[in-house]
Amino acid sequence: QVQLVESGGGLVQAGGSLRLSCAASGGTLSSSAMGWFRQAPGKERESVATITSSGGLTMYAESVKGRFTISRDNAKNTVYLQMNSLTPEDTAVYYCAARARYYSRPTMSANEYVYWGQGTQVTVSS
């Protein structure tokens, strides 16, 4: 059973940066598209970014375009989310997710992902 573990969250001031990591175990995800999602208190979960299995194509939510970068290292079975120019509106629990094996196409739809991490808290102070 594939398990995803996020790390790298924390407290940062507005304008700062954080890099989230998501390490997979229990199986390889090199053929799966992966994504990052977030959920703020009292709000619905929203898609942040997604990446193809090869890393050649990425997609972003409008709210994070130009500030966040998703990437992956298949040799390390890890996906990353570099977050720059953070604002208080970015405060949320961030989750990584993976599609099933061989589902390499990226998608912003949470329903297309079958594996989820436990989440990591990101708090941006003003």
Summary of the structure (lengths in Angstrom):
residues: 126
radius of gyration: 13.4
end to end distance: 40.0
largest distance: 41.8
contacts: 391
relative contact order: 0.32
helix: 5%
strand: 47%
